[in-house]
Amino acid sequence: MPYADPLTDAELAAALADLPDWSREGDRIRRIVRVAGFSAAADLVRAVAVAADAANHHPDVHITGYRNVTFELTTHAAAAITRRDIDLAAQIDRLIIGRA
C-alpha cells in the first residue's frame, strides 16, 4: 500500500494552479530557482533539507551552473505525485520567498 494516495489529474492541476513555478514532469513535479551564487544555493538546499526531514519526505535536489537549484518531488512508494509532494513544494516556495 502506498504511503499516500496518488493525486488525480484534476487534483494535481488544481494544486499546481497554486504553485505556478512548479511543473509536472511525468510522475514528479519540478521547480528550478536561480539564486545569487553557490553559497546561497547551498544555504537554500540546507533549509529545504531541514523542512524535508521534518516532513519525512525528501526531494531530489540538483545544483547546476553554481547557482541554479532544481527541486524534484515524487512519492516513490506510490510511484506518483501525492499530497505530500504538493505540501512540501509549498514549503519550499515559502523558503525561497523568505530568501529573496
For each residue, the residues with C-beta under 8 A, 3 or more apart:
1:
2: 5 6 75 77 78 79 80 82
3: 75 77 78 82 84
4: 75 77 78 82 83 84
5: 2 78 82 83
6: 2 75 78 79 80 81 82
7: 11 12 15 80 81 82 83 86
8: 11 12
9: 12 13
10: 13 14
11: 7 8 14 15
12: 7 8 9 15 16 24 81 86
13: 9 10 16 17
14: 10 11 17 18
15: 7 11 12 18 19 83 86
16: 12 13 19 20 22 23 24 29
17: 13 14 20
18: 14 15 90
19: 15 16 22 29 31 86 89 90 93
20: 16 17
21: 31 33 93
22: 16 19 29 30 31 89
23: 16 29 30 31
24: 12 16 28 29 30 81
25: 28 29 30 72
26:
27: 74 79 80 81
28: 24 25 60 72 73 74 81 85
29: 16 19 22 23 24 25 72 73 74 81 85 86 89
30: 22 23 24 25 70 71 72 73
31: 19 21 22 23 70 71 89 92 93
32: 68 69 70 71
33: 21 44 68 69 71 96
34: 67 68 69
35: 40 41 44 67 68 69 99
36: 39 40 67
37: 40 41 66 67
38: 41 42 63 66 67
39: 36 42 43
40: 35 36 37 43 44 67 99
41: 35 37 38 44 45 63 66 67 68 69
42: 38 39 45 46 63
43: 39 40 46 47 99
44: 33 35 40 41 47 48 69 95 96 99
45: 41 42 48 49 61 63 69
46: 42 43 49 50
47: 43 44 50 51 95 99
48: 44 45 51 52 59 61 71 91 92 95
49: 45 46 52 53
50: 46 47 53 54
51: 47 48 54 55 88 91 92 95
52: 48 49 55 57 58 59 88
53: 49 50 56 58
54: 50 51
55: 51 52 84 87 88 91
56: 53
57: 52 73 75 84 85 87 88
58: 52 53
59: 48 52 71 72 73 88 92
60: 28 70 71 72 73
61: 45 48 69 70 71 72
62: 69 70 72
63: 38 41 42 45 66 67 68 69 70
64: 68 70
65: 68
66: 37 38 41 63
67: 34 35 36 37 38 40 41 63
68: 32 33 34 35 41 63 64 65
69: 32 33 34 35 41 44 45 61 62 63
70: 30 31 32 60 61 62 63 64
71: 30 31 32 33 48 59 60 61 89 92
72: 25 28 29 30 59 60 61 62
73: 28 29 30 57 59 60 81 85 88 89
74: 27 28 29 79 80 81 85
75: 2 3 4 6 57 78 79 80 81 82 84 85
76: 79
77: 2 3 4
78: 2 3 4 5 6 75 82
79: 2 6 27 74 75 76
80: 2 6 7 27 74 75
81: 6 7 12 24 27 28 29 73 74 75 85 86
82: 2 3 4 5 6 7 75 78 85 86
83: 4 5 7 15 86 87
84: 3 4 55 57 75 87 88
85: 28 29 57 73 74 75 81 82 88 89
86: 7 12 15 19 29 81 82 83 89 90
87: 55 57 83 84 90 91
88: 51 52 55 57 59 73 84 85 91 92
89: 19 22 29 31 71 73 85 86 92 93
90: 18 19 86 87 93 94
91: 48 51 55 87 88 94 95
92: 31 48 51 59 71 88 89 95 96
93: 19 21 31 89 90 96 97
94: 90 91 97 98
95: 44 47 48 51 91 92 98 99
96: 33 44 92 93 99 100
97: 93 94 100
98: 94 95
99: 35 40 43 44 47 95 96
100: 96 97
